[in-house]
Amino acid sequence: MYAVYDTWAQIAKESYSSNVQPVNFRNIDHIVFCGMGGSGAIGDLFYSILSKTNVHVSLVKGYLLPRTVDANTLIITTSVSGNTPETLNVLQSASKLDCNVIGFSSGGIMEQFCLKHNIKFRKISKIHSPRASFIKYVYSLLHILDSVIPINALDVKESITTLEKMSENINSNNLTKSNRALELSKWISGIPLIYYPWGLQAAAIRFKNSLQENAKIHAITEDVIEACHNGIVSWESESNIQPILIQGKNDYIKTKERWLIIKDYFKQHKINYYEIESEEGNILSKVMGLVYLLDYASIYKAILTKIDPTPVDSIDYIKERL
């Protein structure tokens, strides 16, 4: 797995400049991203980056579509394996509606269904596992769906440059104290509670999922503003929870104020916390940079605790019983 992550920037570059034929959708005012697990994380990312635009985005992590789907809706179904039952159910439902639909997978039932029902489909090969394939799918979608995702080529190229620079610090060739991902993994000893601001939720959710799948540990996420109205009270009791603060370089001014108050609270109550700040640049660069750093931290955490990050036996147990 680490060998794949060492080449994430190169995978991103190749995926964005691939010769896969883009799809031109017109008059789209609502995009619905459908997917589970590693495929669902792709929707989380696009939801985060498109929250800074005028595009209306919905996420479906389950079996049912929102009732707001109409002729100007684009439903994007993603399943790296092509066999995810929840996403296939959504795809089947979407095929009966007056809307735009496209499927992305490495093959499987999804490819067969799309070909049979004349639904637009693009095949993207898997790299190692669905979660490790995240980078290839994100940049392939940026290329293929250029007509409906308002992110210009300069922003995409900047994000790839961000990944290239980060790789020099966090990849497996640098196992020193200067490796930010490795140091974060060493800090985690209990249950991480990942605080995030609006706009960076994809990075926080992805980190939680990666810690659960790769390091096989519990993890929690909370919106920092909402937590000030409920979750903060939990710190009045002792626990093995560890706060991790994911902050953006250009967080809203009132969010920055809230971060300062939270930090003061933790200091006064002698609660040790860990700060992570996004890279400079556009929202895609910030989120992808965070995902890269935090994904790698989850891999290092697994290795430090002598756990193979690849197998997901509990997920296989659930799938076998469906």
C-alpha positions in Angstrom: 0.0 0.0 0.0 2.8 2.5 0.9 4.3 1.9 -2.6 1.1 3.2 -4.1 1.0 6.2 -1.9 4.6 7.1 -2.7 3.4 7.7 -6.3 0.1 9.4 -5.6 1.2 12.7 -7.3 2.2 10.8 -10.5 -1.0 8.8 -10.5 -2.9 12.1 -10.2 -1.0 13.7 -13.1 -1.5 10.6 -15.4 -5.2 10.3 -14.5 -6.0 14.0 -15.3 -4.1 13.9 -18.6 -5.4 10.5 -19.7 -7.0 9.9 -23.1 -10.3 8.7 -21.6 -13.1 10.5 -23.4 -14.8 13.3 -21.4 -18.6 13.4 -21.1 -20.4 16.6 -22.0 -23.5 17.2 -19.8 -25.6 20.4 -20.4 -27.9 22.4 -18.2 -27.0 20.6 -14.9 -27.9 22.4 -11.8 -27.8 19.5 -9.3 -25.2 16.8 -8.9 -25.7 13.7 -6.8 -22.6 11.7 -5.9 -23.4 8.1 -4.9 -20.9 5.7 -3.4 -19.9 3.8 -0.3 -16.6 3.4 1.6 -13.6 4.4 -0.5 -15.9 5.3 -3.4 -18.1 7.3 -1.1 -15.0 9.4 -0.1 -14.9 10.7 -3.6 -18.3 12.2 -3.2 -17.2 13.7 0.1 -14.3 15.4 -1.6 -16.4 16.9 -4.4 -19.0 18.0 -1.9 -16.3 19.9 0.0 -14.7 21.6 -3.0 -18.0 22.4 -4.8 -19.3 23.9 -1.5 -17.3 27.0 -2.6 -19.2 27.2 -5.9 -22.9 27.7 -7.0 -23.3 24.0 -7.8 -26.0 22.2 -5.8 -24.5 18.9 -4.6 -26.1 16.0 -2.8 -24.5 12.9 -1.3 -26.0 9.4 -1.2 -24.4 6.8 0.9 -27.1 4.2 0.9 -29.9 2.8 -1.2 -32.2 5.7 -2.0 -32.1 8.8 -4.2 -33.4 12.3 -3.0 -36.8 13.2 -4.4 -35.4 16.4 -5.8 -33.9 14.5 -8.8 -35.1 15.9 -12.2 -34.1 16.4 -15.8 -31.3 18.8 -14.8 -29.8 16.4 -12.3 -26.6 14.4 -12.9 -26.4 11.3 -10.8 -22.8 10.0 -10.5 -22.5 6.4 -9.3 -19.1 5.3 -8.2 -18.1 1.8 -7.2 -14.4 0.9 -7.6 -15.3 -2.8 -7.5 -18.4 -2.3 -9.6 -20.3 -4.6 -7.2 -21.4 -2.4 -4.3 -25.1 -3.3 -3.6 -26.2 0.1 -2.3 -24.7 1.9 -5.3 -26.1 -0.6 -7.8 -29.5 -0.1 -6.3 -29.2 3.6 -6.8 -28.0 3.1 -10.3 -31.0 0.9 -11.1 -33.4 3.5 -9.7 -31.8 6.3 -11.6 -32.1 4.4 -14.9 -35.9 4.7 -14.5 -35.9 8.4 -13.9 -35.8 11.4 -16.3 -32.3 12.5 -15.3 -28.7 12.3 -16.4 -26.6 9.3 -15.2 -23.0 8.1 -15.4 -21.3 5.2 -13.8 -17.6 4.8 -12.8 -16.0 1.5 -11.8 -13.2 -0.9 -12.6 -15.8 -3.3 -14.1 -18.2 -5.7 -12.3 -21.9 -5.6 -12.3 -22.0 -1.8 -12.8 -20.2 -2.0 -16.1 -22.6 -4.7 -17.3 -25.7 -2.8 -16.2 -24.6 0.4 -17.8 -23.8 -1.3 -21.1 -27.0 -3.2 -21.1 -29.2 -0.1 -20.4 -27.2 2.4 -22.6 -26.1 4.4 -19.6 -22.9 6.5 -19.9 -20.0 4.6 -18.3 -16.3 5.1 -17.8 -14.0 2.3 -16.7 -11.2 3.2 -14.3 -8.9 0.5 -13.1 -8.4 -0.2 -9.4 -5.0 0.4 -7.8 -4.5 -2.0 -4.8 -7.8 -1.3 -3.1 -10.8 1.1 -3.3 -9.3 3.5 -0.7 -5.9 3.5 -2.4 -7.6 4.1 -5.8 -9.1 7.3 -4.4 -6.4 9.5 -6.1 -6.9 7.9 -9.5 -10.7 8.2 -9.4 -10.7 11.9 -8.2 -8.4 13.1 -11.0 -10.1 10.9 -13.6 -13.5 12.4 -12.7 -12.0 16.0 -12.8 -10.9 15.2 -16.4 -14.0 13.3 -17.5 -16.6 15.6 -15.9 -14.9 18.9 -16.8 -18.2 20.1 -18.4 -20.0 20.1 -15.0 -17.3 20.4 -12.3 -16.2 24.1 -12.3 -12.6 23.6 -11.4 -10.1 25.0 -13.9 -7.0 23.2 -15.1 -4.6 25.6 -13.3 -6.2 24.7 -9.9 -5.9 21.0 -10.7 -2.3 21.4 -11.7 -1.6 23.4 -8.5 -3.1 20.6 -6.4 -0.8 18.0 -8.1 2.2 20.3 -7.4 1.1 20.3 -3.8 1.0 16.5 -3.7 4.5 16.4 -5.3 6.0 18.7 -2.6 4.3 16.9 0.2 5.5 13.5 -1.0 9.1 14.6 -0.5 8.3 14.9 3.2 5.8 12.2 4.0 6.7 9.3 1.7 8.4 6.0 2.8 11.9 7.2 1.9 11.8 9.7 4.8 11.4 7.9 8.0 12.8 10.7 10.2 11.2 13.1 12.7 10.7 15.6 9.9 8.0 13.3 8.3 4.7 15.0 9.4 2.6 12.0 8.7 4.9 9.7 10.7 5.0 12.1 13.7 1.2 12.3 13.8 0.9 8.5 13.7 3.3 8.3 16.7 1.2 10.9 18.6 -2.0 8.9 18.3 -2.3 6.5 21.3 -6.0 6.7 22.1 -9.2 7.4 20.2 -8.8 10.4 17.8 -11.6 13.0 17.8 -11.1 14.9 14.6 -12.4 18.5 14.6 -12.8 20.2 11.2 -14.3 23.5 9.8 -17.0 23.7 7.1 -15.3 23.1 3.7 -12.8 20.6 5.0 -15.2 17.9 6.2 -14.0 15.6 3.4 -10.5 15.5 4.8 -11.8 14.7 8.3 -14.2 12.0 7.2 -11.5 10.4 5.0 -9.1 10.4 8.0 -11.6 8.7 10.2 -12.3 6.1 7.6 -8.6 5.5 6.9 -7.8 5.1 10.6 -10.6 2.6 10.9 -9.7 0.6 7.8 -5.9 0.8 7.8 -5.0 1.0 11.5 -8.1 -0.8 12.7 -8.8 1.8 15.5 -11.9 3.8 16.5 -12.1 7.4 15.4 -14.6 10.2 15.6 -15.3 13.4 13.6 -17.0 16.7 14.7 -17.7 20.0 13.1 -15.8 22.5 15.3 -18.6 25.1 15.4 -21.3 22.5 16.1 -19.1 20.9 18.8 -19.1 24.2 20.7 -22.9 23.7 21.2 -22.7 20.1 22.5 -19.5 18.0 22.1 -17.3 20.4 24.1 -19.1 19.3 27.3 -17.8 15.8 26.9 -14.3 17.0 27.9 -15.6 17.6 31.4 -15.0 13.9 31.9 -11.7 12.1 31.6 -11.2 9.7 28.7 -8.7 8.3 26.2 -10.0 10.6 23.5 -7.4 12.7 21.7 -8.4 15.9 19.9 -6.9 16.6 16.5 -7.6 20.0 15.0 -7.7 20.3 11.2 -7.5 23.9 10.2 -7.6 25.7 6.9 -5.2 28.4 5.9 -8.1 30.7 5.0 -10.8 29.6 7.5 -13.6 32.1 8.0 -12.7 34.8 10.5 -15.3 33.6 13.0 -14.0 30.1 12.6 -10.5 31.2 13.4 -11.9 32.9 16.5 -13.5 29.6 17.6 -10.2 27.7 17.1 -8.5 30.1 19.5 -11.2 29.6 22.1 -11.1 25.8 21.8 -7.3 25.8 22.1 -7.5 28.0 25.2 -10.1 25.6 26.7 -7.9 22.6 26.1 -4.9 24.4 27.6 -6.8 25.4 30.7 -8.1 21.8 31.2 -4.6 20.3 30.4 -5.9 18.4 27.4 -3.2 17.6 24.9 -4.2 18.3 21.3 -2.6 18.0 17.9 -2.9 20.8 15.2 -2.8 20.2 11.5 -3.0 23.1 9.0 -3.8 22.8 5.3 -1.4 23.8 2.6 -1.8 27.2 0.8 -3.7 27.4 -2.4 -7.2 26.6 -3.8 -9.7 24.4 -2.1 -8.7 21.3 -4.1 -5.1 21.7 -3.1 -6.0 22.1 0.5 -8.3 19.1 0.7 -6.1 16.8 -1.4 -3.0 17.8 0.6 -4.8 17.0 3.8 -6.1 13.7 2.5 -2.6 12.7 1.4 -1.0 13.6 4.7 -3.7 12.0 6.8 -4.0 8.8 4.7 -0.3 8.2 5.1 -0.5 8.9 8.8 -3.1 6.0 9.0 -0.8 3.7 7.2 2.2 4.6 9.4 -0.1 4.0 12.5 -0.9 0.5 11.2 2.7 -0.3 10.7 3.8 1.0 14.1 1.3 -1.2 15.7 2.3 -4.2 13.6 -1.0 -4.3 11.7 -1.3 -5.0 8.0 -3.4 -2.1 6.6 -4.6 -4.0 3.6 -7.1 -6.7 4.9 -10.6 -5.6 6.0 -12.0 -8.8 7.3 -14.9 -7.3 9.1 -16.1 -5.6 5.9 -15.8 -8.9 4.1 -17.9 -10.5 6.8 -20.7 -8.0 6.2 -20.5 -8.4 2.4 -20.6 -12.2 2.5 -23.9 -12.0 4.5 -25.7 -9.6 2.2 
